[in-house]
Amino acid sequence: MIDFDFNPFMDLFNELFNKQRKEAERATIQMMLQAKATRVSTTKNNATIQLNELADAMYDKTKSKIPNDMEGALEGKAAKAGQNFLKDVSKPLLRSAVKG
C-alpha cells in the first residue's frame, strides 16, 4: 500500500517555513521593543526638559519676586529674616518618574 501522507519535500518545506516564520516573529518583537524603548527615552527627555523649566521658574520667583513682595508685607527683622532665608534657597531638583 502507498502512503500518500508522507512527503519528505513537504515536511522539509514546512520545517523551513516554520523556521522563517519564527525568525520573522523574533525580528518583529525586537523592532517593537526598540520602538517602545525609543518612546520611553523621548518621554523621559521631554519630561526632564519641562521639569528643568519649572525648576528655573520656581528658582527665579524665589530669588526675585517673593523677596520684593515681602518688603511691603513684613517689616523690620521679620522682613530681613525672610529675605535672608530666600537668598539661601537653592534651585529645586525635580526628577522625572519615567525610568529608562
N, C-alpha and C positions, 0 to 999 in steps of 0.2 A: 504494500500500500504506500502511496506517495503522500508525504506530509507537506501540505501547501502553507502551513502556518510558519514554518521555519524558512527564513530567507536571510542568509548572512549579510547580504548587502543592505537590506532594510534595517537589520539590527545595528550595523555599523553606522548607517545614516542617522538613525535615531540617537545613537550614542553621541555622535558628533554634534547633532542638532541640540541635544540637551546640554552638552558641554558649552557650546557657543551661547545658548540662552542664559546659562548661569553666569558666564563671563559678562554678558551684556547687563544682567541684573546687578552684578557687583559694580560695574562701571557706573550705572545709573545711581546706585546708592552712594557711591563715592562722590559723584557730582552733586547730589542733593545735600550731603553732609558739608561739602565745601561751600555751597551756596549759603547754607544756614550759618556756617562759621563766619563767612564774609558779612552776612546781615547782622549778626551779633556784634561783630567788631565795629561796623559802621554805626550801629545804635549806641554802642559804648562811647565811641569818639564824639558823636553828636551830643550825647548827654554830658560828657566831660566839658565840652565847649560851652554848653548852656550853663552848667554849674559854675564854671570859671567866670562867666559874665555876671552871674548873680552874686558870686563872692566879691567881685570887683565893685559892683553896685553897692553891696552892703558895706564894704570897707570904706568906700568914698563917702557914703552917707554918715558913717560913724566918725570919720575924720573931719568932715566939713560942715554938713548941715546940722547935725544934732548939737555940736558944741555951740554953734551960733544961736540956735534956738534956746539953749539953756541960759544964755545971758539974760534974756528977758524973763524967764520963768523962775530962776533961782538967783539969790543974791549972796554976796559975801563968800564965806568959807564953803558953803554948800555948792555954789556955782564953781568955785575953784577946784574943789574935790571932784566934782563931776567931770570937769574938763580934763583934769589930770588922769582920771580913770579912763576916759575915752581915748586919750593920747596913747595909753599903754595897750589898748586893744589891738590885737594883730588880725591880719586878714584871715577870714574863716577858710578852713579847708573842707570843701564839700566834695564828697566822693560819690561816684555813680554806683548804684546797686547792681548794675549789669556786670556779670563776670564773663571773662573771655579774652 
